[in-house]
């Protein structure tokens, strides 16, 4: 099992799964802190933070896909 002939997929797994989750959590926390002083309603603050974090995570995933597509063309 330790002598696989193909390259390791650990980096791809980290980029595909862990990076978007880390980005989502970090951006959600950041928007919660930013909007805490701006919006009085806790429900609106939570919903807006969630939607903004989701959109930022989606943008990061699109950037990762574009970078991977460009890197795969160069090989």
N, C-alpha and C positions, 0 to 999 in steps of 0.2 A: 504494500500500500504506500510506502514511503518513496518508491522509485517510479513515480509517474513520468511519462515521457513528454507530457504537454506542460505548458507554463502554468503557474499557479493562478487560480481564479480569485484569490483572496481580495486583491485590489478591486476587481470588478464587482465583487459582492459588496464591499464597503461603499463604493461609489453608487451602486444601484439601490441599496437598501438603507444603509446607515446614514449616509450623507443627507438624503431628503428628510429623514426623521429628525436628525440633529438640527437641520436648517429650520424645519417647522417649529420645533420646540423653542429654539432661540429667538426666532422672529415673533412667535406668539408671546413670549415673555417680554420682549422689547416693546411690542405694540401695547400690551397690557400696561406697562409702566408709562408709556407715552400718553396713552388715552386716559389714564387714571386722573390726571389733572384737567383734562379737557372735557370729558363727558360725565355728566352727573349720574345718569342711569346705568346701573351695573349690568343690566341685561343687554342694553344697546352696546355698551363697551365690550362685553364678552363676544357678542355676535360679530361686531365690526373687527375686533382683533382676530377672531377665528377666520373670517373671510379674507382679511389682509394677509394673514400668515399662509393661508391656503393658496392664495394667488402668488405670493412670493415663492413658495415651494414649487408650484407649477412652473414658474419662470426658471427656477434653478434646474429643474428636471429637463426643460427644453434646452437650456444651455449645455447641460451634460450630454444630451443626445446629439446636439450639433457638434460638440467637440469630439465625441466618439465616432461620429460619421466621418468627420474630417480626418481623424487619425487612422481610421480603417481604410480610407482611400489612399493614404500615403504609403501603406504597406505593400 
